[in-house]
Amino acid sequence: MTSKSDGSSFYTMGVDSGSLTGKAVIIDGNRRIVSHSVKQLGFVSQKAVMMAIDEALEKAGLVLDDIAYTVSTGYGRKRLEIAGKNLTEISCHAKGANYLYPEVKTVIDIGGQDSKVIAVDPSGNIKNFAMNDKCAAGTGQFLEVLARALDVELTEIGELSLQSDADIKISSMCTTFAESEVISLVAEGHSTVDILSGMHKAISGRMKGLVGRVGMQSPVMMTGGGAKNIGLVKALEKTLGVSIFIPEEPQIIGALGAALFANDFATGIRKKVEEEQDLDKSRAPAKDCGSCSVQNYQLNKN
Amino acid sequence: MAVQEAKRANRLKSGKLVNKLVNEYWEDLINAKKTGKKVVYTTGLPIGPFMAAQDMAWIHGEGYGARVAARHEEKEPQTFAENKGFNRELCSYARTQMGCAMFAELGVPDDLNPGPIATEIPAPDAIVTCYPGCSTGPQWDWAIERVFGKKIPWFNVVIPYHMGRNGSTYMKGEEFEENVKYVVRQFEDLIKFLEVVSGKPFNWDKFQELMGVTKKVGKLRMEAMELCKAKPAPASFFDWSIQIAPVNYLTAWPGTVEAMQAVKDEVQERLDNGVSAVPNEKYRIFWEGIMNWNKLGWMADKFASYDATVVAGRYTHMAFWHEPDTIDPEHPLRGIAINHLECQLNLGYPITEERMMTLSKDYSIDGIVFHGARTCRSFSRSHFLLAENLNKKMGIQSTSFEGDMVDDSFYKEELVNTRIEALIESLEAQKSRG
């Protein structure tokens, strides 16, 4: 494809193949978000990823060939063949958060399988980070399992938990044991809203430990599906003693960061190609070559 | 950022010499009863020379578990032990050896098909426990004793923590000196115990000779590892993990001096010729945590793919005759006690942190990988604190993941990949900031 000088027809894409959802973000050459999509089907679902990509392309009025470069992130990042590079969610969330809120210093991401805290520098690079060591305790999966056990829709648990003023303690953060503990609390007659509130407090306590390892600095942003849970956000704000900035669509921040990295790579490649062209032009007189595709930036998508 | 292509670690060729020694040791062990030798089960620290002096064979429980795992025969004994009530969350070394011991004592059940190494373990004539920093070890030997009907003589050497009380620091202070004396007294009693089990007076001449060998091997290993302070490092933590056997259960085994000399020579040769352990070393990593024996090659290649050399580790660099100069072969008990008391698992937090900071400085460490072994929490008890303090005091970033020593069911590959790649990306960002 050709590139307009204003950058509006130069597109890159970020794809976040997460443990529970697939996300895609397309940005233009001016690094403006053109479209995005979030799809949920199953664990690290390739189908969800492809659906998210298709929807993002459709919303932008583009086809895959219009995308100059793609970067993938998330657990399934290495399985996406159209990606030129893959990066971890840590780098991508830092980059995406910095783009939306350049002053941000700490990012808390509660995703499907992982929870992480990232200290971000002014350029959007990682300064330090901490993650849960392995198990899904305190993650989106943890909340999904417990919501199911309580027969509540995942999207409702945040608002419901805010109705509670009880102080229920859930001591186990292991998803399996916590499920047993919740069953025990239900059997003891505690209300659903009180148990949900207890769950959010338990997760906040665990996140405080991760935040402590990185060293919290304000402003703080929360990303990932967990940020859509207002009960969890409020519990975290109380536990950490700070206000937390929530972006309009917290689930796409990783994909947004990946799209920004894709733009960096593509711009770098484009610059290199242009420099090489300039060098070639200075070395030899231009020849008429009908099949030459020098002006078409065929960026490596593999 | 993390590279996409696979690269191979350039492992030391001389590392293979260890295999020959291990095979000789193993042949000697499985034939021990036939040649009239008594067999002693040991766990914890390397105390082989005590038994070797009395011409007795010994099985080191962890070394044995690691060998079974390295041959990928660990699943069957672990399953058998679990079926007999030894929970999956218990030390995987112990579960592996327990399963093997039960194969030997109870026979192999029809539904299991263990490999040859897992079924060759001879029954014990005595048990000697010598565990630092772990309460599971003595209970493991207690369970072994019960498997064999409580008829096995058992001696437990208690290695007290070196907490760092009243200003006592690494190899210094009143607490340290008291602990050394306490352990030496126990070694004197151990010698009396072994005289009874073997039915002959302790052979001090042979013991002193073996401790002379131990000192030489320990010194060669430490000198070879120190050559890796160079950038790029000529060998890696994964090479040093292979070299644990000659300073652990093969301590003072015939041929260990020559094998370790060959290793040191190869490292020196690489250094002279600019050959590195990782083809394009960009990052230098410290491995904090016990080794994962069935993932050695996998891990070595993984870090090589990221242009990262794991140059040092607490497991390799802070134990296994790591203070060879303290050993006086004429009067060896004090030197043995010092090496065992000041090993990686037995130090209080302030001393551990100080030792890690020293190693991180000496080996120019960029980042730390904390491997939390699921079934060895005694090793990972200070990980979060170490991560926080080494970052605060030295600006070293880290990542942590959960795995295990010899139970690979605790690994989830992509979870490990993400955490290591995130560290590499973070280090790259740090370098770009300057």
Interface residues (C-beta under 8 A of the other chain):
Chain A: Y75 K78 K85 N86 L87 T88 E89 I90 S91 Q113 D114 D121 S123 N125 I126 K127 N128 F129 A130 M131 D133 K134 C135 G209 G212 R213 G215
Chain B: M1 A2 Q4 G372 F384 A387 E388 N391 K392 Q397 T399 S400 F401 E402 K412 E414 L415 T418 R419 E421 A422 E425 S426 A429 Q430 S432 R433
